[in-house]
């Protein structure tokens, strides 16, 4: 199970990690787990959640000149929390 990815995401949702730090680190951690086939060990629900959060983190852009589809700090947190809620339902 991708315990570290999930724990890191929960830390971010609790306000213990800054959005920019979360986005960059999550993407790197996810890629490492993917490259070492660790994500294959997750159940489907967790796998879908972590994959969705990867996409959400990739859409994050802290700059003011971001594209319309990119997420700001608040939008990132809202979407990550929504994925965590789906996982827990």
N, C-alpha and C positions, 0 to 999 in steps of 0.2 A: 504494500500500500504506500502511496505517496504521502506519507505522514508529514514530511518536511514542507512540501508544497501547501498542503492543507493548513498546517500550523502557521506557516508564514502568512498565508492569506488571512487567517483569523487574526493574527497580530496586526495586520494592516487595517482590517475592519474595526478593530478596537482602538485605533488611533496611535498605535505604537510605532508605526513605520510611515514615513512621508510618502506621498503618492509617487513622486519621481523615482525614489529609491525602490519602492515596491514594483513599479512597472519594469524597470531595468533588471532587477534581481529575479523577479518571477520569470521573465522570459528566459533568462540564462539558466535558472534552475530547471525549468520545464524542458528546455532543450537537452540538458545533461541527462535528466531522467529518461527522456525519449531515446537519446542516443545509446544509453545503456540498457534499453528495453525494460526499464523499471515500471513504466506506465502500463505495460501489458499485464501487470499483476493486479491492477485495480479492477474493481467491479465496474460494470457499465455506467452506473449512475455517477460514481466518483470520476471516472474517466471523462464523461461528458462535461461535468462541472469544471474540471481542471482545464480541459481543452477550451471551453467557453471563456474561462478567465484569462487564458493565454491570448485569445483573440481580443478580449476587452483591454488587456494590458498593452497590447500592440497598437490599439487605437488611441492610447493616451498621448497627449501633446500638451506640455505645460506652457507653451509659447502663446502669445496673444494672436499671432498671425496663423493660427491653426486652420485647417480645412474644416468645412461644415460638419463632416462626418466624424471628426476626431473629438475625443473626450477631454474635458477639463478636469480639475481636481474633484469637484463635486460629482460630476457625472460618472467618473471612474468609481468612486466609492459607492454610489447608488447601484451601479450595475454589478459590481463585485458582491455587494450585500444581497442582491437579488439572486445571484447564482448560489450563494451559500444557503439562502432560504429554500431554494429548490432542492438542494441536497438534503436538507434536514426535514423536508416534508414527505 
